[in-house]
Amino acid sequence: MTLQACEDNLQLEPYKLKGDNTPLITLSSASTAGYTNMNYDEKEFTIEYDEKVVKKNSEGEKYATEEISIDLRNPNETYHLSIQVTGEKTDGIFSEYVIASIFTRAGYIVIPTVTIKENGDAIDCEKIGTINLLNRTFHQVYRNAENINVPFQYIYYKPQIGIVGFHDENGILWVLQDYK
């Protein structure tokens, strides 16, 4: 896919994302994600998958990159889960990032976010070797920096699976059960 730059008629070949830290095949073919809490209540989120090419500018140099957006939405909730995969160019070098977040309609200022570089380095979050979430054990999980006294305290992200858990606006932990 090539992006036409209108103002200067340049053809920009987009940076192709590898998606190494995202289960792109699973999420692009699934339509829902099911989560449960400690009381075995269930929530189902619809998966919205979108790929596009965007034009960017770094130090005066124009370039194009793919961007992948994966939103998990439930119309009964005041928030949605989001995974973004994007490429950025700095000093002539492309870097790929995965950003897992919770977005709210309620206007919360502190929203948990996990950002991972292409090489697996954590940015403003921590990588946990092993964690137990509602009697399910996950290895190599990223978790946002601690948010004290706020709703949506944590989001948990595993590159091979996606968002494996999160705390909602009431502080209730929800853990991924399946994709359908």
Secondary structure, 3 states (H helix, E strand, C coil): CCEEECCCCEEECCECCCCCCCCHHHHHHCCEEEEECCCCCEEEEEEEEEEEEEEEEECCEEEEEEEEEEEEECCCCCEEEEEEEEEEEECCEEEEEEEEEEEECCCCCCCCEEEEECCCCEECEEEEEEEEECCEEEEEEEEECCCCCCCCCCEEEECCCEEEEEECCCCCEEEEEEEC
